[in-house]
Amino acid sequence: MAKQITKTSIRKVLISAVMLVTALCLSLSISISTYLDVKEQKQLIINKLDMIADIIAFNAQITLIFEDRKTEEKRLKSFSKVELVKNIHIYDIDDVTKKPVFFTSYNASKTPPVPLKVGSIEELKQPRITDNYIELIKPVEYEGKIEGYVYIRGSLERLNKYINNKILIDILLTLIVLLLVLLVARSIQKRIATPIEDLSLLLQDVSKNHNYNTRASSSYIEELNTLSNNLNIMLSRTQNQIERHEADKQEINQLNQSLEEKVNQRTIALREANQELLNTLERMHQYQNQIVESEKMASLGQMVAGVAHEVNTPIGLGVTGSTLLRDKLTDIQAAFEQKTLTSKQLERFINDGVENLDLIYRNLNRAADLISNFKRVAVSQDTEISADVNVKSLLNNILIAMNAEISLKSPDIELSLPDNLTISSKAGPLQQIFEQLISNSLIHGFEEGANNNIKIEAQTNSRNLELTYSDNGSGVPVSIRKRIFDPFVTTKRGEGGSGLGMHLVYNLVTQALDGSITLDEDYTDGSRFVISLPLGELTL
């Protein structure tokens, strides 16, 4: 099911875009401004606290030296009018331990005392900012000697109120600006959308009523005015073209009659070819039913799928060519009836018709070749009579017959079996089996022409003869190892491979020779097939 596209309009897009850009710019501007303002306010508070701490430290020099707590306490109470200051501690340096000890303190009204910070002096030499407070410690020095420390704790309450008020004001200003932008955007979009709607109505009239005499009016928007001019030019040329086509009406009638006769002849030929192909396919399905009934195939479904995959491609191309030819004929007929057919269109149609018929012919031949190969696979090999066959002599004759193909890759072929190994079997199927295996190695296994090797071995037991065929090629891909004997399985799809070779080998071994064949999937140096044949009468 096709995915539905959400529709919108220029009006909505324009307003949404303007509002979004404005909102983003305002948000970014206000955020940066607020951040910098808050940062500056915090720094001012830190500087103020630092200055107050310096004043307290300067005044505390004498009181610490003379341990005059009362004087220092009176002096600290004077900071009650400074709302910023909430807590002050003054620490003295103990003469014995040389460690800071509590000397005196100040706590603002309604402000609880804070724990002593003698353990955090080094940390608080740099101001520490929490959610609601700022803390710092300053040393009290006299003539280069540290006499004590001043701890001061300031409130950020006023700063928080300032931030809240600023945020409310910024939100209000943002809403006002967005409202103004909305009004301006609606005015702009109306000036742009109205001419576009007029053009749309004009095109609808031309499409429905074929009114090519109408013309688009000019617009005060430069881009839309250019579009209107181009549309008028197109309508004028279309009208002129229709008038010229009227003059060619008689010639088109004659050409169309001749063309219809040729198309009918080709159509009849195509139908006959298609009927022959259908008859061939019907016979092919009969072969498949015979295979299923004899239980010599793994699955009828795979066979039908393979046939359909291979045959449908040329048939599909043939059908496509015939459909395309029919569509082009329809176009020519429509042009003729509408009196718009030109000699160039007719010439192009004739050339395209020849190309399409060639395409149909080639693909029907391809389908016929595939069906012929399939028939070769499906035909039983039971007509040959068993006879005594010297296996090594048979293999040597095969190598001699295939010398031209073997010389292209020049593999080393080793026959590791007794010279006098003779079995009662059918020479024809055996020859086809090894010819196909050697051919597969040359085509699929040996990608390069050096260091290629093929080895054929024989072993016997009380009941069977095992022939092992192996090569050192690229091996069978993992993806098709389980289906190597299925029809239409190949790695050379589109390169001339039909995928029927190993299926033919499988049928010959299992049906004609009553044996079995397996692929050794554990073999990693190439490909290895093990053929097991009943001994019958064995001679060594």
Summary of the structure (lengths in Angstrom):
residues: 540
radius of gyration: 49.1
end to end distance: 69.7
largest distance: 133.7
contacts: 1517
relative contact order: 0.06
helix: 61%
strand: 15%
